[in-house]
Each structure stands twice: as C-alpha cells, then as structure tokens.
Amino acid sequence: MARNPIIYGLAAEIYVAESSDKGGTWSGVIDGLRKNRKIFVRKPEDYEKNANHLLIRKGAIPIDFNGKTIEGYVPVENKDLFSDVNEPMADYEKKNIDFLKNGEYAVKDIIKKFSLNISEKKLRDFLNSHKEVETLKKKPLRFTLKSNIQQQKKLFD
C-alpha cells in the first residue's frame, strides 16, 4: 500500500471500478479527494455490496460502466442506518453535523450525546461516508467538519 500514493499521485485522473471501505483503493481515493483530484467511480448496481456509493457521497464523480459521467446522480442514503433512532434521518444528520461544528469527537462521544441505540460501526460508517466530515487518524478515531480543519489551517498560515 505504500506505493499507492505515488501511483495515484502520477495519474491525471483516477478511475475506480470497485472499492471496499478499506484497503489500497479506498486509501488512494480518499487521499485524492483530499487533494482535490478528479476521481471517477463507477455507479454500483443496487445489488452490489461495495463502497462505491460512499466514495461518490464523499465527492467522487459517478460514471457508468462505459466511463461516461452520470449527471445529477445522487447516491441513495442507507435509510435503515438509524432505524433505531426515533427521528427522521435528515433531522439526525443535521444535529450530528451541528454537533461536529464544535470540535472533534469520537463515535462514543456522539452516541452518548444523542443517546443513540446503534452500533459504533454503523455510526462510524455513516460519518466516513459524509462529504462534510473529516476523519482524524487519532486513537480512537475522531470526526470533525472539514470546514473546521480549513479554519485551523488558515490560523497557522
């Protein structure tokens, strides 16, 4: 995996046929998105179990099987992700994003704050898939908004 950043860094455009939510392809695409590279990801079929939808939600450009851009495509959210939460998905998502504006938090902090009855993995997957959320490589993993990171960079420039 150490060579992946070099390979991806040499490419003018990156095309992804299929990715899981971990490993070399995932890492290369996430790194490319952070560096504002043009990354094209094949829109998966409904029956497929892969992370292509997550990458598209994070900012990759959806393409069809022939490599043509799909205009206006919005990946379907995982509607049953918060089936145990007693409020609509949009309300929970908004509260979660508002909460992340205040700093960086571990999944356990968020579950405790909202008294959620969902697994840490489900929440972590949701946060990893959200376009505005930045994953901080700390132990335990922490999440914040990308805009918070950009503001911090401006302060130190």
Chimera marker file (.cmm) of the C-alpha trace (Angstrom):
<marker_set name="trace">
<marker id="1" x="0.000" y="0.000" z="0.000" r="1" g="1" b="0" radius="0.5"/>
<marker id="2" x="2.971" y="2.331" z="0.469" r="1" g="1" b="0" radius="0.5"/>
<marker id="3" x="3.318" y="2.754" z="-3.316" r="1" g="1" b="0" radius="0.5"/>
<marker id="4" x="-0.350" y="3.686" z="-3.835" r="1" g="1" b="0" radius="0.5"/>
<marker id="5" x="0.066" y="7.419" z="-3.060" r="1" g="1" b="0" radius="0.5"/>
<marker id="6" x="2.853" y="7.570" z="-5.656" r="1" g="1" b="0" radius="0.5"/>
<marker id="7" x="0.808" y="5.741" z="-8.291" r="1" g="1" b="0" radius="0.5"/>
<marker id="8" x="-2.263" y="7.844" z="-7.624" r="1" g="1" b="0" radius="0.5"/>
<marker id="9" x="-0.117" y="10.997" z="-7.495" r="1" g="1" b="0" radius="0.5"/>
<marker id="10" x="1.206" y="10.349" z="-11.016" r="1" g="1" b="0" radius="0.5"/>
<marker id="11" x="-2.267" y="9.940" z="-12.508" r="1" g="1" b="0" radius="0.5"/>
<marker id="12" x="-4.049" y="12.867" z="-14.133" r="1" g="1" b="0" radius="0.5"/>
<marker id="13" x="-7.400" y="11.215" z="-13.416" r="1" g="1" b="0" radius="0.5"/>
<marker id="14" x="-8.338" y="8.258" z="-11.238" r="1" g="1" b="0" radius="0.5"/>
<marker id="15" x="-10.988" y="5.713" z="-12.279" r="1" g="1" b="0" radius="0.5"/>
<marker id="16" x="-12.369" y="3.231" z="-9.775" r="1" g="1" b="0" radius="0.5"/>
<marker id="17" x="-14.380" y="0.199" z="-10.825" r="1" g="1" b="0" radius="0.5"/>
<marker id="18" x="-14.967" y="-1.111" z="-7.303" r="1" g="1" b="0" radius="0.5"/>
<marker id="19" x="-13.734" y="-0.352" z="-3.814" r="1" g="1" b="0" radius="0.5"/>
<marker id="20" x="-14.289" y="-1.688" z="-0.335" r="1" g="1" b="0" radius="0.5"/>
<marker id="21" x="-14.332" y="0.722" z="2.601" r="1" g="1" b="0" radius="0.5"/>
<marker id="22" x="-10.708" y="-0.075" z="3.482" r="1" g="1" b="0" radius="0.5"/>
<marker id="23" x="-7.506" y="-1.036" z="1.730" r="1" g="1" b="0" radius="0.5"/>
<marker id="24" x="-5.372" y="0.463" z="-1.005" r="1" g="1" b="0" radius="0.5"/>
<marker id="25" x="-8.071" y="1.631" z="-3.411" r="1" g="1" b="0" radius="0.5"/>
<marker id="26" x="-10.060" y="3.269" z="-0.616" r="1" g="1" b="0" radius="0.5"/>
<marker id="27" x="-6.955" y="4.994" z="0.809" r="1" g="1" b="0" radius="0.5"/>
<marker id="28" x="-5.840" y="6.222" z="-2.602" r="1" g="1" b="0" radius="0.5"/>
<marker id="29" x="-9.242" y="7.658" z="-3.453" r="1" g="1" b="0" radius="0.5"/>
<marker id="30" x="-9.690" y="9.333" z="-0.060" r="1" g="1" b="0" radius="0.5"/>
<marker id="31" x="-6.226" y="10.870" z="-0.356" r="1" g="1" b="0" radius="0.5"/>
<marker id="32" x="-7.031" y="12.025" z="-3.903" r="1" g="1" b="0" radius="0.5"/>
<marker id="33" x="-10.300" y="13.610" z="-2.776" r="1" g="1" b="0" radius="0.5"/>
<marker id="34" x="-8.458" y="15.483" z="-0.016" r="1" g="1" b="0" radius="0.5"/>
<marker id="35" x="-6.076" y="16.801" z="-2.683" r="1" g="1" b="0" radius="0.5"/>
<marker id="36" x="-8.988" y="17.853" z="-4.930" r="1" g="1" b="0" radius="0.5"/>
<marker id="37" x="-8.089" y="15.379" z="-7.697" r="1" g="1" b="0" radius="0.5"/>
<marker id="38" x="-10.581" y="14.298" z="-10.340" r="1" g="1" b="0" radius="0.5"/>
<marker id="39" x="-11.757" y="10.868" z="-9.275" r="1" g="1" b="0" radius="0.5"/>
<marker id="40" x="-14.338" y="8.871" z="-11.195" r="1" g="1" b="0" radius="0.5"/>
<marker id="41" x="-16.161" y="5.992" z="-9.513" r="1" g="1" b="0" radius="0.5"/>
<marker id="42" x="-18.425" y="3.510" z="-11.265" r="1" g="1" b="0" radius="0.5"/>
<marker id="43" x="-22.004" y="3.730" z="-10.052" r="1" g="1" b="0" radius="0.5"/>
<marker id="44" x="-22.721" y="0.352" z="-8.499" r="1" g="1" b="0" radius="0.5"/>
<marker id="45" x="-25.812" y="-1.700" z="-9.221" r="1" g="1" b="0" radius="0.5"/>
<marker id="46" x="-28.375" y="-1.904" z="-6.411" r="1" g="1" b="0" radius="0.5"/>
<marker id="47" x="-27.453" y="-5.492" z="-5.594" r="1" g="1" b="0" radius="0.5"/>
<marker id="48" x="-23.699" y="-4.818" z="-5.251" r="1" g="1" b="0" radius="0.5"/>
<marker id="49" x="-22.061" y="-4.716" z="-1.853" r="1" g="1" b="0" radius="0.5"/>
<marker id="50" x="-19.152" y="-2.291" z="-2.156" r="1" g="1" b="0" radius="0.5"/>
<marker id="51" x="-18.160" y="1.210" z="-1.044" r="1" g="1" b="0" radius="0.5"/>
<marker id="52" x="-18.645" y="2.985" z="-4.381" r="1" g="1" b="0" radius="0.5"/>
<marker id="53" x="-21.700" y="4.897" z="-3.071" r="1" g="1" b="0" radius="0.5"/>
<marker id="54" x="-19.634" y="6.077" z="-0.101" r="1" g="1" b="0" radius="0.5"/>
<marker id="55" x="-16.899" y="7.407" z="-2.371" r="1" g="1" b="0" radius="0.5"/>
<marker id="56" x="-19.440" y="9.218" z="-4.543" r="1" g="1" b="0" radius="0.5"/>
<marker id="57" x="-21.004" y="10.786" z="-1.428" r="1" g="1" b="0" radius="0.5"/>
<marker id="58" x="-17.529" y="11.924" z="-0.406" r="1" g="1" b="0" radius="0.5"/>
<marker id="59" x="-17.088" y="13.770" z="-3.711" r="1" g="1" b="0" radius="0.5"/>
<marker id="60" x="-16.025" y="11.295" z="-6.394" r="1" g="1" b="0" radius="0.5"/>
<marker id="61" x="-17.683" y="11.728" z="-9.800" r="1" g="1" b="0" radius="0.5"/>
<marker id="62" x="-20.142" y="8.938" z="-10.678" r="1" g="1" b="0" radius="0.5"/>
<marker id="63" x="-19.679" y="7.236" z="-14.036" r="1" g="1" b="0" radius="0.5"/>
<marker id="64" x="-21.464" y="4.427" z="-15.870" r="1" g="1" b="0" radius="0.5"/>
<marker id="65" x="-19.917" y="1.132" z="-16.954" r="1" g="1" b="0" radius="0.5"/>
<marker id="66" x="-18.555" y="2.807" z="-20.125" r="1" g="1" b="0" radius="0.5"/>
<marker id="67" x="-16.846" y="5.610" z="-18.200" r="1" g="1" b="0" radius="0.5"/>
<marker id="68" x="-19.380" y="8.322" z="-19.057" r="1" g="1" b="0" radius="0.5"/>
<marker id="69" x="-20.221" y="10.835" z="-16.329" r="1" g="1" b="0" radius="0.5"/>
<marker id="70" x="-23.685" y="10.455" z="-14.823" r="1" g="1" b="0" radius="0.5"/>
<marker id="71" x="-25.087" y="13.965" z="-14.392" r="1" g="1" b="0" radius="0.5"/>
<marker id="72" x="-27.368" y="14.648" z="-11.432" r="1" g="1" b="0" radius="0.5"/>
<marker id="73" x="-26.820" y="11.251" z="-9.816" r="1" g="1" b="0" radius="0.5"/>
<marker id="74" x="-27.253" y="11.260" z="-6.054" r="1" g="1" b="0" radius="0.5"/>
<marker id="75" x="-26.372" y="8.027" z="-4.238" r="1" g="1" b="0" radius="0.5"/>
<marker id="76" x="-29.129" y="6.586" z="-2.108" r="1" g="1" b="0" radius="0.5"/>
<marker id="77" x="-28.561" y="7.047" z="1.595" r="1" g="1" b="0" radius="0.5"/>
<marker id="78" x="-28.697" y="3.976" z="3.777" r="1" g="1" b="0" radius="0.5"/>
<marker id="79" x="-32.238" y="4.597" z="5.034" r="1" g="1" b="0" radius="0.5"/>
<marker id="80" x="-32.147" y="1.895" z="7.697" r="1" g="1" b="0" radius="0.5"/>
<marker id="81" x="-28.854" y="3.082" z="9.209" r="1" g="1" b="0" radius="0.5"/>
<marker id="82" x="-30.631" y="4.921" z="12.005" r="1" g="1" b="0" radius="0.5"/>
<marker id="83" x="-33.748" y="2.766" z="12.143" r="1" g="1" b="0" radius="0.5"/>
<marker id="84" x="-33.348" y="2.635" z="15.937" r="1" g="1" b="0" radius="0.5"/>
<marker id="85" x="-33.327" y="6.431" z="16.204" r="1" g="1" b="0" radius="0.5"/>
<marker id="86" x="-36.751" y="7.935" z="16.856" r="1" g="1" b="0" radius="0.5"/>
<marker id="87" x="-36.381" y="10.830" z="14.465" r="1" g="1" b="0" radius="0.5"/>
<marker id="88" x="-36.100" y="11.241" z="10.708" r="1" g="1" b="0" radius="0.5"/>
<marker id="89" x="-32.673" y="10.703" z="9.143" r="1" g="1" b="0" radius="0.5"/>
<marker id="90" x="-32.426" y="14.307" z="7.931" r="1" g="1" b="0" radius="0.5"/>
<marker id="91" x="-33.040" y="15.663" z="11.465" r="1" g="1" b="0" radius="0.5"/>
<marker id="92" x="-30.431" y="13.378" z="12.976" r="1" g="1" b="0" radius="0.5"/>
<marker id="93" x="-27.906" y="14.183" z="10.261" r="1" g="1" b="0" radius="0.5"/>
<marker id="94" x="-28.371" y="17.926" z="10.792" r="1" g="1" b="0" radius="0.5"/>
<marker id="95" x="-27.948" y="17.588" z="14.570" r="1" g="1" b="0" radius="0.5"/>
<marker id="96" x="-24.855" y="15.478" z="14.071" r="1" g="1" b="0" radius="0.5"/>
<marker id="97" x="-23.273" y="17.988" z="11.685" r="1" g="1" b="0" radius="0.5"/>
<marker id="98" x="-24.144" y="20.869" z="14.031" r="1" g="1" b="0" radius="0.5"/>
<marker id="99" x="-22.516" y="18.956" z="16.889" r="1" g="1" b="0" radius="0.5"/>
<marker id="100" x="-19.316" y="18.402" z="14.861" r="1" g="1" b="0" radius="0.5"/>
<marker id="101" x="-19.033" y="22.177" z="14.308" r="1" g="1" b="0" radius="0.5"/>
<marker id="102" x="-17.957" y="22.419" z="17.954" r="1" g="1" b="0" radius="0.5"/>
<marker id="103" x="-14.835" y="20.303" z="17.643" r="1" g="1" b="0" radius="0.5"/>
<marker id="104" x="-13.669" y="16.748" z="17.115" r="1" g="1" b="0" radius="0.5"/>
<marker id="105" x="-15.395" y="13.763" z="18.661" r="1" g="1" b="0" radius="0.5"/>
<marker id="106" x="-15.059" y="10.012" z="18.926" r="1" g="1" b="0" radius="0.5"/>
<marker id="107" x="-18.005" y="7.823" z="17.929" r="1" g="1" b="0" radius="0.5"/>
<marker id="108" x="-18.652" y="7.020" z="21.616" r="1" g="1" b="0" radius="0.5"/>
<marker id="109" x="-18.981" y="10.758" z="22.358" r="1" g="1" b="0" radius="0.5"/>
<marker id="110" x="-21.600" y="11.194" z="19.640" r="1" g="1" b="0" radius="0.5"/>
<marker id="111" x="-23.572" y="8.106" z="20.678" r="1" g="1" b="0" radius="0.5"/>
<marker id="112" x="-23.584" y="9.352" z="24.272" r="1" g="1" b="0" radius="0.5"/>
<marker id="113" x="-24.534" y="12.926" z="23.317" r="1" g="1" b="0" radius="0.5"/>
<marker id="114" x="-27.580" y="11.795" z="21.304" r="1" g="1" b="0" radius="0.5"/>
<marker id="115" x="-28.381" y="8.671" z="23.388" r="1" g="1" b="0" radius="0.5"/>
<marker id="116" x="-28.324" y="6.591" z="20.210" r="1" g="1" b="0" radius="0.5"/>
<marker id="117" x="-29.200" y="2.938" z="20.146" r="1" g="1" b="0" radius="0.5"/>
<marker id="118" x="-26.952" y="1.986" z="17.206" r="1" g="1" b="0" radius="0.5"/>
<marker id="119" x="-23.605" y="0.266" z="16.920" r="1" g="1" b="0" radius="0.5"/>
<marker id="120" x="-20.375" y="2.226" z="16.816" r="1" g="1" b="0" radius="0.5"/>
<marker id="121" x="-19.609" y="0.628" z="13.436" r="1" g="1" b="0" radius="0.5"/>
<marker id="122" x="-22.866" y="1.919" z="11.903" r="1" g="1" b="0" radius="0.5"/>
<marker id="123" x="-22.192" y="5.445" z="13.108" r="1" g="1" b="0" radius="0.5"/>
<marker id="124" x="-18.535" y="5.302" z="12.029" r="1" g="1" b="0" radius="0.5"/>
<marker id="125" x="-19.569" y="4.125" z="8.532" r="1" g="1" b="0" radius="0.5"/>
<marker id="126" x="-22.120" y="6.939" z="8.321" r="1" g="1" b="0" radius="0.5"/>
<marker id="127" x="-19.567" y="9.577" z="9.338" r="1" g="1" b="0" radius="0.5"/>
<marker id="128" x="-16.970" y="8.177" z="6.925" r="1" g="1" b="0" radius="0.5"/>
<marker id="129" x="-19.495" y="8.431" z="4.098" r="1" g="1" b="0" radius="0.5"/>
<marker id="130" x="-20.491" y="12.043" z="4.746" r="1" g="1" b="0" radius="0.5"/>
<marker id="131" x="-18.962" y="14.592" z="2.393" r="1" g="1" b="0" radius="0.5"/>
<marker id="132" x="-18.565" y="17.351" z="5.025" r="1" g="1" b="0" radius="0.5"/>
<marker id="133" x="-16.990" y="15.143" z="7.713" r="1" g="1" b="0" radius="0.5"/>
<marker id="134" x="-13.246" y="14.693" z="8.144" r="1" g="1" b="0" radius="0.5"/>
<marker id="135" x="-11.861" y="11.569" z="9.820" r="1" g="1" b="0" radius="0.5"/>
<marker id="136" x="-8.924" y="12.329" z="12.085" r="1" g="1" b="0" radius="0.5"/>
<marker id="137" x="-6.417" y="9.493" z="12.416" r="1" g="1" b="0" radius="0.5"/>
<marker id="138" x="-6.204" y="9.523" z="16.190" r="1" g="1" b="0" radius="0.5"/>
<marker id="139" x="-6.894" y="6.776" z="18.698" r="1" g="1" b="0" radius="0.5"/>
<marker id="140" x="-9.770" y="6.435" z="18.982" r="1" g="1" b="0" radius="0.5"/>
<marker id="141" x="-10.766" y="7.784" z="15.552" r="1" g="1" b="0" radius="0.5"/>
<marker id="142" x="-12.253" y="11.241" z="15.839" r="1" g="1" b="0" radius="0.5"/>
<marker id="143" x="-14.520" y="13.146" z="13.497" r="1" g="1" b="0" radius="0.5"/>
<marker id="144" x="-14.946" y="16.821" z="12.766" r="1" g="1" b="0" radius="0.5"/>
<marker id="145" x="-16.115" y="19.021" z="9.917" r="1" g="1" b="0" radius="0.5"/>
<marker id="146" x="-13.773" y="19.699" z="7.014" r="1" g="1" b="0" radius="0.5"/>
<marker id="147" x="-14.521" y="23.405" z="7.445" r="1" g="1" b="0" radius="0.5"/>
<marker id="148" x="-13.057" y="23.219" z="10.994" r="1" g="1" b="0" radius="0.5"/>
<marker id="149" x="-9.799" y="21.834" z="9.572" r="1" g="1" b="0" radius="0.5"/>
<marker id="150" x="-9.650" y="24.561" z="6.917" r="1" g="1" b="0" radius="0.5"/>
<marker id="151" x="-10.188" y="27.272" z="9.559" r="1" g="1" b="0" radius="0.5"/>
<marker id="152" x="-7.356" y="25.838" z="11.684" r="1" g="1" b="0" radius="0.5"/>
<marker id="153" x="-5.008" y="25.826" z="8.658" r="1" g="1" b="0" radius="0.5"/>
<marker id="154" x="-5.787" y="29.497" z="7.987" r="1" g="1" b="0" radius="0.5"/>
<marker id="155" x="-4.918" y="30.391" z="11.592" r="1" g="1" b="0" radius="0.5"/>
<marker id="156" x="-1.461" y="28.826" z="11.268" r="1" g="1" b="0" radius="0.5"/>
<marker id="157" x="-0.654" y="30.121" z="7.769" r="1" g="1" b="0" radius="0.5"/>
<link id1="1" id2="2" r="1" g="1" b="0" radius="0.2"/>
<link id1="2" id2="3" r="1" g="1" b="0" radius="0.2"/>
<link id1="3" id2="4" r="1" g="1" b="0" radius="0.2"/>
<link id1="4" id2="5" r="1" g="1" b="0" radius="0.2"/>
<link id1="5" id2="6" r="1" g="1" b="0" radius="0.2"/>
<link id1="6" id2="7" r="1" g="1" b="0" radius="0.2"/>
<link id1="7" id2="8" r="1" g="1" b="0" radius="0.2"/>
<link id1="8" id2="9" r="1" g="1" b="0" radius="0.2"/>
<link id1="9" id2="10" r="1" g="1" b="0" radius="0.2"/>
<link id1="10" id2="11" r="1" g="1" b="0" radius="0.2"/>
<link id1="11" id2="12" r="1" g="1" b="0" radius="0.2"/>
<link id1="12" id2="13" r="1" g="1" b="0" radius="0.2"/>
<link id1="13" id2="14" r="1" g="1" b="0" radius="0.2"/>
<link id1="14" id2="15" r="1" g="1" b="0" radius="0.2"/>
<link id1="15" id2="16" r="1" g="1" b="0" radius="0.2"/>
<link id1="16" id2="17" r="1" g="1" b="0" radius="0.2"/>
<link id1="17" id2="18" r="1" g="1" b="0" radius="0.2"/>
<link id1="18" id2="19" r="1" g="1" b="0" radius="0.2"/>
<link id1="19" id2="20" r="1" g="1" b="0" radius="0.2"/>
<link id1="20" id2="21" r="1" g="1" b="0" radius="0.2"/>
<link id1="21" id2="22" r="1" g="1" b="0" radius="0.2"/>
<link id1="22" id2="23" r="1" g="1" b="0" radius="0.2"/>
<link id1="23" id2="24" r="1" g="1" b="0" radius="0.2"/>
<link id1="24" id2="25" r="1" g="1" b="0" radius="0.2"/>
<link id1="25" id2="26" r="1" g="1" b="0" radius="0.2"/>
<link id1="26" id2="27" r="1" g="1" b="0" radius="0.2"/>
<link id1="27" id2="28" r="1" g="1" b="0" radius="0.2"/>
<link id1="28" id2="29" r="1" g="1" b="0" radius="0.2"/>
<link id1="29" id2="30" r="1" g="1" b="0" radius="0.2"/>
<link id1="30" id2="31" r="1" g="1" b="0" radius="0.2"/>
<link id1="31" id2="32" r="1" g="1" b="0" radius="0.2"/>
<link id1="32" id2="33" r="1" g="1" b="0" radius="0.2"/>
<link id1="33" id2="34" r="1" g="1" b="0" radius="0.2"/>
<link id1="34" id2="35" r="1" g="1" b="0" radius="0.2"/>
<link id1="35" id2="36" r="1" g="1" b="0" radius="0.2"/>
<link id1="36" id2="37" r="1" g="1" b="0" radius="0.2"/>
<link id1="37" id2="38" r="1" g="1" b="0" radius="0.2"/>
<link id1="38" id2="39" r="1" g="1" b="0" radius="0.2"/>
<link id1="39" id2="40" r="1" g="1" b="0" radius="0.2"/>
<link id1="40" id2="41" r="1" g="1" b="0" radius="0.2"/>
<link id1="41" id2="42" r="1" g="1" b="0" radius="0.2"/>
<link id1="42" id2="43" r="1" g="1" b="0" radius="0.2"/>
<link id1="43" id2="44" r="1" g="1" b="0" radius="0.2"/>
<link id1="44" id2="45" r="1" g="1" b="0" radius="0.2"/>
<link id1="45" id2="46" r="1" g="1" b="0" radius="0.2"/>
<link id1="46" id2="47" r="1" g="1" b="0" radius="0.2"/>
<link id1="47" id2="48" r="1" g="1" b="0" radius="0.2"/>
<link id1="48" id2="49" r="1" g="1" b="0" radius="0.2"/>
<link id1="49" id2="50" r="1" g="1" b="0" radius="0.2"/>
<link id1="50" id2="51" r="1" g="1" b="0" radius="0.2"/>
<link id1="51" id2="52" r="1" g="1" b="0" radius="0.2"/>
<link id1="52" id2="53" r="1" g="1" b="0" radius="0.2"/>
<link id1="53" id2="54" r="1" g="1" b="0" radius="0.2"/>
<link id1="54" id2="55" r="1" g="1" b="0" radius="0.2"/>
<link id1="55" id2="56" r="1" g="1" b="0" radius="0.2"/>
<link id1="56" id2="57" r="1" g="1" b="0" radius="0.2"/>
<link id1="57" id2="58" r="1" g="1" b="0" radius="0.2"/>
<link id1="58" id2="59" r="1" g="1" b="0" radius="0.2"/>
<link id1="59" id2="60" r="1" g="1" b="0" radius="0.2"/>
<link id1="60" id2="61" r="1" g="1" b="0" radius="0.2"/>
<link id1="61" id2="62" r="1" g="1" b="0" radius="0.2"/>
<link id1="62" id2="63" r="1" g="1" b="0" radius="0.2"/>
<link id1="63" id2="64" r="1" g="1" b="0" radius="0.2"/>
<link id1="64" id2="65" r="1" g="1" b="0" radius="0.2"/>
<link id1="65" id2="66" r="1" g="1" b="0" radius="0.2"/>
<link id1="66" id2="67" r="1" g="1" b="0" radius="0.2"/>
<link id1="67" id2="68" r="1" g="1" b="0" radius="0.2"/>
<link id1="68" id2="69" r="1" g="1" b="0" radius="0.2"/>
<link id1="69" id2="70" r="1" g="1" b="0" radius="0.2"/>
<link id1="70" id2="71" r="1" g="1" b="0" radius="0.2"/>
<link id1="71" id2="72" r="1" g="1" b="0" radius="0.2"/>
<link id1="72" id2="73" r="1" g="1" b="0" radius="0.2"/>
<link id1="73" id2="74" r="1" g="1" b="0" radius="0.2"/>
<link id1="74" id2="75" r="1" g="1" b="0" radius="0.2"/>
<link id1="75" id2="76" r="1" g="1" b="0" radius="0.2"/>
<link id1="76" id2="77" r="1" g="1" b="0" radius="0.2"/>
<link id1="77" id2="78" r="1" g="1" b="0" radius="0.2"/>
<link id1="78" id2="79" r="1" g="1" b="0" radius="0.2"/>
<link id1="79" id2="80" r="1" g="1" b="0" radius="0.2"/>
<link id1="80" id2="81" r="1" g="1" b="0" radius="0.2"/>
<link id1="81" id2="82" r="1" g="1" b="0" radius="0.2"/>
<link id1="82" id2="83" r="1" g="1" b="0" radius="0.2"/>
<link id1="83" id2="84" r="1" g="1" b="0" radius="0.2"/>
<link id1="84" id2="85" r="1" g="1" b="0" radius="0.2"/>
<link id1="85" id2="86" r="1" g="1" b="0" radius="0.2"/>
<link id1="86" id2="87" r="1" g="1" b="0" radius="0.2"/>
<link id1="87" id2="88" r="1" g="1" b="0" radius="0.2"/>
<link id1="88" id2="89" r="1" g="1" b="0" radius="0.2"/>
<link id1="89" id2="90" r="1" g="1" b="0" radius="0.2"/>
<link id1="90" id2="91" r="1" g="1" b="0" radius="0.2"/>
<link id1="91" id2="92" r="1" g="1" b="0" radius="0.2"/>
<link id1="92" id2="93" r="1" g="1" b="0" radius="0.2"/>
<link id1="93" id2="94" r="1" g="1" b="0" radius="0.2"/>
<link id1="94" id2="95" r="1" g="1" b="0" radius="0.2"/>
<link id1="95" id2="96" r="1" g="1" b="0" radius="0.2"/>
<link id1="96" id2="97" r="1" g="1" b="0" radius="0.2"/>
<link id1="97" id2="98" r="1" g="1" b="0" radius="0.2"/>
<link id1="98" id2="99" r="1" g="1" b="0" radius="0.2"/>
<link id1="99" id2="100" r="1" g="1" b="0" radius="0.2"/>
<link id1="100" id2="101" r="1" g="1" b="0" radius="0.2"/>
<link id1="101" id2="102" r="1" g="1" b="0" radius="0.2"/>
<link id1="102" id2="103" r="1" g="1" b="0" radius="0.2"/>
<link id1="103" id2="104" r="1" g="1" b="0" radius="0.2"/>
<link id1="104" id2="105" r="1" g="1" b="0" radius="0.2"/>
<link id1="105" id2="106" r="1" g="1" b="0" radius="0.2"/>
<link id1="106" id2="107" r="1" g="1" b="0" radius="0.2"/>
<link id1="107" id2="108" r="1" g="1" b="0" radius="0.2"/>
<link id1="108" id2="109" r="1" g="1" b="0" radius="0.2"/>
<link id1="109" id2="110" r="1" g="1" b="0" radius="0.2"/>
<link id1="110" id2="111" r="1" g="1" b="0" radius="0.2"/>
<link id1="111" id2="112" r="1" g="1" b="0" radius="0.2"/>
<link id1="112" id2="113" r="1" g="1" b="0" radius="0.2"/>
<link id1="113" id2="114" r="1" g="1" b="0" radius="0.2"/>
<link id1="114" id2="115" r="1" g="1" b="0" radius="0.2"/>
<link id1="115" id2="116" r="1" g="1" b="0" radius="0.2"/>
<link id1="116" id2="117" r="1" g="1" b="0" radius="0.2"/>
<link id1="117" id2="118" r="1" g="1" b="0" radius="0.2"/>
<link id1="118" id2="119" r="1" g="1" b="0" radius="0.2"/>
<link id1="119" id2="120" r="1" g="1" b="0" radius="0.2"/>
<link id1="120" id2="121" r="1" g="1" b="0" radius="0.2"/>
<link id1="121" id2="122" r="1" g="1" b="0" radius="0.2"/>
<link id1="122" id2="123" r="1" g="1" b="0" radius="0.2"/>
<link id1="123" id2="124" r="1" g="1" b="0" radius="0.2"/>
<link id1="124" id2="125" r="1" g="1" b="0" radius="0.2"/>
<link id1="125" id2="126" r="1" g="1" b="0" radius="0.2"/>
<link id1="126" id2="127" r="1" g="1" b="0" radius="0.2"/>
<link id1="127" id2="128" r="1" g="1" b="0" radius="0.2"/>
<link id1="128" id2="129" r="1" g="1" b="0" radius="0.2"/>
<link id1="129" id2="130" r="1" g="1" b="0" radius="0.2"/>
<link id1="130" id2="131" r="1" g="1" b="0" radius="0.2"/>
<link id1="131" id2="132" r="1" g="1" b="0" radius="0.2"/>
<link id1="132" id2="133" r="1" g="1" b="0" radius="0.2"/>
<link id1="133" id2="134" r="1" g="1" b="0" radius="0.2"/>
<link id1="134" id2="135" r="1" g="1" b="0" radius="0.2"/>
<link id1="135" id2="136" r="1" g="1" b="0" radius="0.2"/>
<link id1="136" id2="137" r="1" g="1" b="0" radius="0.2"/>
<link id1="137" id2="138" r="1" g="1" b="0" radius="0.2"/>
<link id1="138" id2="139" r="1" g="1" b="0" radius="0.2"/>
<link id1="139" id2="140" r="1" g="1" b="0" radius="0.2"/>
<link id1="140" id2="141" r="1" g="1" b="0" radius="0.2"/>
<link id1="141" id2="142" r="1" g="1" b="0" radius="0.2"/>
<link id1="142" id2="143" r="1" g="1" b="0" radius="0.2"/>
<link id1="143" id2="144" r="1" g="1" b="0" radius="0.2"/>
<link id1="144" id2="145" r="1" g="1" b="0" radius="0.2"/>
<link id1="145" id2="146" r="1" g="1" b="0" radius="0.2"/>
<link id1="146" id2="147" r="1" g="1" b="0" radius="0.2"/>
<link id1="147" id2="148" r="1" g="1" b="0" radius="0.2"/>
<link id1="148" id2="149" r="1" g="1" b="0" radius="0.2"/>
<link id1="149" id2="150" r="1" g="1" b="0" radius="0.2"/>
<link id1="150" id2="151" r="1" g="1" b="0" radius="0.2"/>
<link id1="151" id2="152" r="1" g="1" b="0" radius="0.2"/>
<link id1="152" id2="153" r="1" g="1" b="0" radius="0.2"/>
<link id1="153" id2="154" r="1" g="1" b="0" radius="0.2"/>
<link id1="154" id2="155" r="1" g="1" b="0" radius="0.2"/>
<link id1="155" id2="156" r="1" g="1" b="0" radius="0.2"/>
<link id1="156" id2="157" r="1" g="1" b="0" radius="0.2"/>
</marker_set>
